[in-house]
Amino acid sequence: MRDLRLPSSPGFWRSPLRGPRFTAVLGIVLLVGITVLFVTGLLSYAAYNPNLSPVNDQTPDKGILGFYLFSWPTNPYWLYRLNQGVHVTLGITLIPVLLAKLWSVVPRLFTLPPARSLAHALERISLLLLVGGALFQFTTGVLNVQLDYVFPGSFYTLHFYGAWVFFAAFVAHVALKLPTALRNLRRLRAEKAEKPENAEKPEDSDLVTPRPAEPTVSRRGAFGLVGGASLLLFATSVGRNFDGPLRQTALLTPHGGPEPGSGPGGFQINKTAAYAGIDTRETTGDTWQLVVTGRTGDVRLSREDLLRLPLHSAALPIACVEGWSTSDQWWRGVRLRDLAALVGYDDPADVLVESLQRRGAFRRAALRANQVADPRSLLALDVNGEPLTLDHGYPARIIVPAAPGVLNTKWVARMTFGDL
Amino acid sequence: MRRTLIRPRLVVGSPFQLLLLGCSFALAGYAGVRLLAGDWFQVVLWFVGAAVLHDLVLVPLYAAADRALTGALGAVRRREWIGYVRVPAALSGLLLLVWFPLISGRVDERYRLATGLSADGFLARWLLITAVLFGGSALLLALRVRRATKQRPSTDH
């Protein structure tokens, strides 16, 4: 018998809760949840249209990892809001499940001998990618939504490539463990149905301690704690996807609580004019002019000129990659396709939009022809019946259905239509 | 004789598993060189550090806290009260772990400047939630104790 004081000894781990059944249930929940996180993450990446223009692409070296990219649609107009709300809110909700799952298998980390075979050695290396990857993805995500940019590099790069490293290990782990987990779950059900003849010894029973301490909580109680913790995180997060009283329920999350102001412009702001370094001398009526470039050359338009063009309305939300969004706001402005026509593009064309903003990612953003063609895509001048506030992009901003927030460029200075 | 027959399989392992892990490492490697293209040392530190910090610091820390709590309650013969402390403590600790940057105020200035929202109140709200969790738990315990004393007054004699 090995020394019980060492974590490599099975007797060191004494919780009677640990066992294949506890692990199997948490594993299945994570299998479903993480698959949804991965798919919504890939969709969010596609929503930026990274193949359209280098200004949209934070990961130009992606190679075959961008194999699935497609033109991001504008329908339904709440697509990105839903996708990103699910991605971030579900991620936050799964944290207790991930922690419980890792707790349930922690004795395996110390198993000796370190490897029984080459395959086993490789599996353990793969587990480092799995556990390190999961924690890396959850940590970078949780830090990014709180604007705590302490991670070593651009969030887009780290979270995108990190996701693929993690996913590679995740797929292998699922392929190796899913059959066992399912068999253990079937046994759990048989046990519940009180058919002892089916209740054989489960597989992976090395997780069961040979020296159980007196139980302080039942398995059901432990599931209750994990589920309750998930519910608490969900209940204090989900409200940040809705304006008004629902946002007040998001007690601890960024962009939860009260709105940034009252009145027509009193809805959530991603980056204020002050943060973006907007100089108000450049946005006043006398100095600001929009430059639209296309086949027929440049057209310069003041805000007064824009207001004399045909104006249209669209009710659209702002949805951020950070997983918060606003309810629909009522925007009014000039259709992007009308601006394209003004410079000789009667057929849909791509557009590069440049902001007055001097620094920061996405001060320039590209939109695809299908986005320009949508009648709800506007260069907005008013919101909710009043001129835009400076923080929402005065004198003019882009608003496109289903596009990620940062592609809806604020403080627009120049628009260049044509092939990018 | 038997030993020499079994040994090769033991050393290499299942070919299916090897193939699967080979594919997995190939994909992880493809993404990994791109992940490490920037500050590779820091990224490796974060990747491995996250696992090490969790397995060798966080888990032992909360396991030790839980053991200390069980021991303390055991010493006063109130071991069955463990859930009433463990549950609110775990929930409150989890909220602190997840929302630490906002609760601790370390991103206050950037948050206020970027979003135009107040960064105050996260600490207060977390403390309030913690108070509600512990308060609710205490209330449940009080009700349970009261019911128990009402139900069996004779057994105490």
HADDOCK unambig.tbl for C-alpha pairs under 7 A between the chains (distance, minus, plus):
assign (segid A and resid 116 and name CA) (segid B and resid 10 and name CA) 6.82 0.50 0.50
assign (segid A and resid 116 and name CA) (segid B and resid 11 and name CA) 6.88 0.50 0.50
assign (segid A and resid 117 and name CA) (segid B and resid 10 and name CA) 5.50 0.50 0.50
assign (segid A and resid 117 and name CA) (segid B and resid 11 and name CA) 4.28 0.50 0.50
assign (segid A and resid 117 and name CA) (segid B and resid 12 and name CA) 5.19 0.50 0.50
assign (segid A and resid 117 and name CA) (segid B and resid 13 and name CA) 5.45 0.50 0.50
assign (segid A and resid 118 and name CA) (segid B and resid 11 and name CA) 5.84 0.50 0.50
assign (segid A and resid 118 and name CA) (segid B and resid 12 and name CA) 4.66 0.50 0.50
assign (segid A and resid 118 and name CA) (segid B and resid 13 and name CA) 6.03 0.50 0.50
assign (segid A and resid 119 and name CA) (segid B and resid 12 and name CA) 6.02 0.50 0.50
assign (segid A and resid 119 and name CA) (segid B and resid 13 and name CA) 4.98 0.50 0.50
assign (segid A and resid 119 and name CA) (segid B and resid 14 and name CA) 6.55 0.50 0.50
assign (segid A and resid 119 and name CA) (segid B and resid 17 and name CA) 6.30 0.50 0.50
assign (segid A and resid 119 and name CA) (segid B and resid 18 and name CA) 5.45 0.50 0.50
assign (segid A and resid 122 and name CA) (segid B and resid 21 and name CA) 6.90 0.50 0.50
assign (segid A and resid 123 and name CA) (segid B and resid 21 and name CA) 6.93 0.50 0.50
assign (segid A and resid 131 and name CA) (segid B and resid 51 and name CA) 6.00 0.50 0.50
assign (segid A and resid 132 and name CA) (segid B and resid 47 and name CA) 5.19 0.50 0.50
assign (segid A and resid 132 and name CA) (segid B and resid 48 and name CA) 5.59 0.50 0.50
assign (segid A and resid 132 and name CA) (segid B and resid 50 and name CA) 5.81 0.50 0.50
assign (segid A and resid 132 and name CA) (segid B and resid 51 and name CA) 4.66 0.50 0.50
assign (segid A and resid 133 and name CA) (segid B and resid 47 and name CA) 6.42 0.50 0.50
assign (segid A and resid 135 and name CA) (segid B and resid 50 and name CA) 5.86 0.50 0.50
assign (segid A and resid 135 and name CA) (segid B and resid 51 and name CA) 6.68 0.50 0.50
assign (segid A and resid 136 and name CA) (segid B and resid 46 and name CA) 6.94 0.50 0.50
assign (segid A and resid 136 and name CA) (segid B and resid 47 and name CA) 5.63 0.50 0.50
assign (segid A and resid 136 and name CA) (segid B and resid 50 and name CA) 6.24 0.50 0.50
assign (segid A and resid 142 and name CA) (segid B and resid 98 and name CA) 6.95 0.50 0.50
assign (segid A and resid 146 and name CA) (segid B and resid 101 and name CA) 6.74 0.50 0.50
assign (segid A and resid 146 and name CA) (segid B and resid 102 and name CA) 6.70 0.50 0.50
assign (segid A and resid 147 and name CA) (segid B and resid 107 and name CA) 6.94 0.50 0.50
assign (segid A and resid 147 and name CA) (segid B and resid 111 and name CA) 6.77 0.50 0.50
assign (segid A and resid 148 and name CA) (segid B and resid 101 and name CA) 6.64 0.50 0.50
assign (segid A and resid 148 and name CA) (segid B and resid 107 and name CA) 6.12 0.50 0.50
assign (segid A and resid 152 and name CA) (segid B and resid 39 and name CA) 6.71 0.50 0.50
assign (segid A and resid 152 and name CA) (segid B and resid 42 and name CA) 6.01 0.50 0.50
assign (segid A and resid 152 and name CA) (segid B and resid 43 and name CA) 6.15 0.50 0.50
assign (segid A and resid 157 and name CA) (segid B and resid 35 and name CA) 6.93 0.50 0.50
assign (segid A and resid 158 and name CA) (segid B and resid 35 and name CA) 6.08 0.50 0.50
assign (segid A and resid 161 and name CA) (segid B and resid 31 and name CA) 5.37 0.50 0.50
assign (segid A and resid 161 and name CA) (segid B and resid 32 and name CA) 6.81 0.50 0.50
assign (segid A and resid 161 and name CA) (segid B and resid 34 and name CA) 6.64 0.50 0.50
assign (segid A and resid 161 and name CA) (segid B and resid 35 and name CA) 5.23 0.50 0.50
assign (segid A and resid 162 and name CA) (segid B and resid 35 and name CA) 6.43 0.50 0.50
assign (segid A and resid 164 and name CA) (segid B and resid 28 and name CA) 6.56 0.50 0.50
assign (segid A and resid 164 and name CA) (segid B and resid 31 and name CA) 5.94 0.50 0.50
assign (segid A and resid 165 and name CA) (segid B and resid 28 and name CA) 4.26 0.50 0.50
assign (segid A and resid 165 and name CA) (segid B and resid 31 and name CA) 5.74 0.50 0.50
assign (segid A and resid 165 and name CA) (segid B and resid 32 and name CA) 6.03 0.50 0.50
assign (segid A and resid 168 and name CA) (segid B and resid 24 and name CA) 4.91 0.50 0.50
assign (segid A and resid 168 and name CA) (segid B and resid 27 and name CA) 5.90 0.50 0.50
assign (segid A and resid 168 and name CA) (segid B and resid 28 and name CA) 5.43 0.50 0.50
assign (segid A and resid 169 and name CA) (segid B and resid 24 and name CA) 5.91 0.50 0.50
assign (segid A and resid 172 and name CA) (segid B and resid 20 and name CA) 6.26 0.50 0.50
assign (segid A and resid 172 and name CA) (segid B and resid 21 and name CA) 6.27 0.50 0.50
assign (segid A and resid 172 and name CA) (segid B and resid 24 and name CA) 6.14 0.50 0.50
assign (segid A and resid 225 and name CA) (segid B and resid 87 and name CA) 6.85 0.50 0.50
assign (segid A and resid 229 and name CA) (segid B and resid 91 and name CA) 5.92 0.50 0.50
assign (segid A and resid 251 and name CA) (segid B and resid 125 and name CA) 6.78 0.50 0.50
assign (segid A and resid 252 and name CA) (segid B and resid 99 and name CA) 6.90 0.50 0.50
assign (segid A and resid 252 and name CA) (segid B and resid 122 and name CA) 5.90 0.50 0.50
assign (segid A and resid 260 and name CA) (segid B and resid 116 and name CA) 5.87 0.50 0.50
assign (segid A and resid 260 and name CA) (segid B and resid 117 and name CA) 5.20 0.50 0.50
assign (segid A and resid 269 and name CA) (segid B and resid 115 and name CA) 5.28 0.50 0.50
assign (segid A and resid 269 and name CA) (segid B and resid 116 and name CA) 6.91 0.50 0.50
assign (segid A and resid 270 and name CA) (segid B and resid 114 and name CA) 6.66 0.50 0.50
assign (segid A and resid 270 and name CA) (segid B and resid 115 and name CA) 5.51 0.50 0.50
assign (segid A and resid 271 and name CA) (segid B and resid 114 and name CA) 4.58 0.50 0.50
assign (segid A and resid 271 and name CA) (segid B and resid 115 and name CA) 5.51 0.50 0.50
assign (segid A and resid 272 and name CA) (segid B and resid 113 and name CA) 6.88 0.50 0.50
assign (segid A and resid 272 and name CA) (segid B and resid 114 and name CA) 5.30 0.50 0.50
assign (segid A and resid 272 and name CA) (segid B and resid 115 and name CA) 5.99 0.50 0.50
assign (segid A and resid 272 and name CA) (segid B and resid 116 and name CA) 6.43 0.50 0.50
assign (segid A and resid 275 and name CA) (segid B and resid 113 and name CA) 5.77 0.50 0.50
assign (segid A and resid 275 and name CA) (segid B and resid 114 and name CA) 5.30 0.50 0.50
